[in-house]
Amino acid sequence: PVSLKMADTASSSSAAMTEASAMLFSRETQAIFYNPKTDPVQRMLDFDHICRRPTPSIAALVTPGSTPGQHKAFFGTEELLLPMYVSIESAAKAHPNADVFINFASFRSAFSSSLAALELPTIRTVVIIAEGVPEADARVLIAKARSLNKVVIGPSTVGGIQAGAFKIADTAGTIDNVVNCKLYRPGSVGVVSKSGGLSNELYNILSRTTDGLFEGVAIGGDVFAGSTFADHILRYQHIPQIKMIVLLGEIGGDAEYGVVELLRTKQVTKPVVAWVSGTCAKMFKTEVQFGHAGAKSGGERQSAEAKNAALKEAGARVPVSFEDFSALIGQTFDELKNAGLIEAREEVEPPEIPENYGNAYRQGRVRRATGIVSTICDDRGEEPTYGVTPISDFVTSGAGVGDVIAMLWFKRKLPVYATRFIELVLMLAADHGPCVSGAHNTIVCARAGKDLVSCVASGLLTIGPRFGGAIDDAARYFMKAKDANMAPDQFVEDMKRQGKRIPGIGHRIKSADNLDKRVVLMKDYAAKNFPSTDYLDFALAVEQFTLKKASNLVLNVDGCIGSLFLDLMKSCPSFSDSEMKDIIDTGYLNGLFVLARTIGLVGHALDQKRLKQPLYRHPWDDVMYMTSELRPGDSEDVL
């Protein structure tokens, strides 16, 4: 029997490896999941829960070809939002502590995405799930990983697991199998194999014959594996928690001979229990291809019998057949335990995974996806918050309604000049008399005896491209032209060629000789308080050109608000260029008009109710009646 004495030091060829470098995973390990599938993501998080991990093992998802967003999943009984990115680089930059890259790309794209991950300094381990990655690509990835001192698991792998700490995707199968194999807490055995399915069988064997698994890796069944049996067994030699090693090889290739060399040169001195499957191949007269691409019977050296014999001669414990494998594993473990090299572990019960919606909520075994996601406020605590700030803090700090809008709309604090500008807009756009369409509708509705909310709603429904809805369009066109370095006259002529009116330019009453006082006030405020007014300057330059065509083609309130809000965002470092575009496209600026005009519409509704005005009927003399004239082609008896 091989000596059970643990090696005190590694040989010279592996002296550089330390416990820290040998450990690929821990309870703090987090992964970036590329091209994720819902079930493997949830299985990882369920494993985290039964292991009582404090944080999820998935830091981010990368969904190429989509848009950034959030993926809802369960972390135990709670829902969480996993951030979704469109590129590996952006995910790695946002989550520098995530050092495992799990690649669920197909064999057609696994190479490029894996190579990109290897080149990132924060990624230490790359796991390639896809089967059938071209061998030339696999060899490039292997060379790249070795040159960067990184680890590749796969291709054609289910992954790996450190019991009680970290699990890759579908490794170890269902959560029931994880529990049955006691993988929710660490044991003392390190396992390496090619097959994910047979790894599951080994984990089950370990749960019955030993104190369980510490770490297991399936290197993958393709001809060229990113890492070898020897790579992982040498790591296990330097992990103190691993007291014995189990190897399950297979016919074909020569990966097992790397382990033979480690044993022969005493680089690995922990007990190794090994078996190479495929002994039945000798029963066939011709070469046989087994399940994996690399499991192909070839010459004598690649046969299961030759590998088993070499392993045994080098010092590994090799059973007579696979049927004896379990007993030999248990025997080796018992010898270590009796020698005092393995301490007895107190068994712990894992927490239950709550069932999805369908069972009783009161029993705590149910979870249900939320119907709404809110990121701007929270009303669950002692005091409601705007963002993360208690409402009372806005009052005690002297903040104004502009600060509240900044937090609830833009999810951030804005400088004083910005919040005061928002308040200035609300004051200037609150009302524009009873004759504009929104106020008129509200008045008619109020005089019909409708409630306040209905009256205000009827007025708000008139807001659109013809009434009060031009702020976003003005900002959008001015930003596009200014950012493209278009000259003002070029912009005007371009809009003319397209047959489009310029949003924010033109007024029915005001002109160059009779400027809108509201526009003057906003321009003066910006000149005194804004760090820069590049977009306003562009809009005013456009105005100078349009005034040559007609005296009423002035910059109106919509155009002034739109251009100045661009300047506001541009001058605040917290707004990126992409955020500016999103704000305009989403309709934030028209929201300012809606909020401001609501003040006036409430006033008009209350005014009509206070005056007890009767039902409104439009006067006959303001209607052009055409019923006496028939259209060409109408018959005489048309109704």
Stockholm file with secondary structure:
# STOCKHOLM 1.0

chainA/1-639         PVSLKMADTASSSSAAMTEASAMLFSRETQAIFYNPKTDPVQRMLDFDHICRRPTPSIAALVTPGSTPGQHKAFFGTEELLLPMYVSIESAAKAHPNADVFINFASFRSAFSSSLAALELPTIRTVVIIAEGVPEADARVLIAKARSLNKVVIGPSTVGGIQAGAFKIADTAGTIDNVVNCKLYRPGSVGVVSKSGGLSNELYNILSRTTDGLFEGVAIGGDVFAGSTFADHILRYQHIPQIKMIVLLGEIGGDAEYGVVELLRTKQVTKPVVAWVSGTCAKMFKTEVQFGHAGAKSGGERQSAEAKNAALKEAGARVPVSFEDFSALIGQTFDELKNAGLIEAREEVEPPEIPENYGNAYRQGRVRRATGIVSTICDDRGEEPTYGVTPISDFVTSGAGVGDVIAMLWFKRKLPVYATRFIELVLMLAADHGPCVSGAHNTIVCARAGKDLVSCVASGLLTIGPRFGGAIDDAARYFMKAKDANMAPDQFVEDMKRQGKRIPGIGHRIKSADNLDKRVVLMKDYAAKNFPSTDYLDFALAVEQFTLKKASNLVLNVDGCIGSLFLDLMKSCPSFSDSEMKDIIDTGYLNGLFVLARTIGLVGHALDQKRLKQPLYRHPWDDVMYMTSELRPGDSEDVL
#=GR chainA/1-639 SS CCCCCCCSSCCGGGTTCCHHHHCCCCTTCCEEEESCCHHHHHHHHHHHHHTTCSSCSEEEEECTTSCCEEEEEEETTEEEEEEEESSHHHHHHHCTTCCEEEECCCTTTHHHHHHHHHTSTTCCEEEECCSCCCHHHHHHHHHHHHHTTCEEECSSCCEEEETTTEECTTTTCSHHHHHHTTTTSCCSEEEEESCHHHHHHHHHHHHHHSSCEEEEEECCSSSSCSSCHHHHHHHHHTCTTCCEEEEEEESSSSHHHHHHHHHHTTSCCSCEEEEEECGGGGGCSSCCBCSSTTCBCCSGGGSHHHHHHHHHHHTCBCCSSGGGHHHHHHHHHHHHHHTTSSCCCCCCCCCCCCEETTSCGGGTCEECCCSCCCCSEECSSSSCEETTEEHHHHHHTTCCHHHHHHHHHHSSCCCHHHHHHHHHHHHHTSCCCSSSHHHHHHHHHHHTTCCHHHHHHHHHTTCBTTBBCHHHHHHHHHHHHHHTTCCHHHHHHHHHHTTCCCTTBCCSSCBTTBCCHHHHHHHHHHHHHCSCCHHHHHHHHHHHHHTTTCTTCCBCHHHHHHHHHHHHHHHSTTCCHHHHHHHHHHTHHHHHHHHHHHHHHHHHHHHHHHTTCCCCCCCGGGSCCCTTSCCTTCCTTCC
#=GC SS_cons         CCCCCCCSSCCGGGTTCCHHHHCCCCTTCCEEEESCCHHHHHHHHHHHHHTTCSSCSEEEEECTTSCCEEEEEEETTEEEEEEEESSHHHHHHHCTTCCEEEECCCTTTHHHHHHHHHTSTTCCEEEECCSCCCHHHHHHHHHHHHHTTCEEECSSCCEEEETTTEECTTTTCSHHHHHHTTTTSCCSEEEEESCHHHHHHHHHHHHHHSSCEEEEEECCSSSSCSSCHHHHHHHHHTCTTCCEEEEEEESSSSHHHHHHHHHHTTSCCSCEEEEEECGGGGGCSSCCBCSSTTCBCCSGGGSHHHHHHHHHHHTCBCCSSGGGHHHHHHHHHHHHHHTTSSCCCCCCCCCCCCEETTSCGGGTCEECCCSCCCCSEECSSSSCEETTEEHHHHHHTTCCHHHHHHHHHHSSCCCHHHHHHHHHHHHHTSCCCSSSHHHHHHHHHHHTTCCHHHHHHHHHTTCBTTBBCHHHHHHHHHHHHHHTTCCHHHHHHHHHHTTCCCTTBCCSSCBTTBCCHHHHHHHHHHHHHCSCCHHHHHHHHHHHHHTTTCTTCCBCHHHHHHHHHHHHHHHSTTCCHHHHHHHHHHTHHHHHHHHHHHHHHHHHHHHHHHTTCCCCCCCGGGSCCCTTSCCTTCCTTCC
//
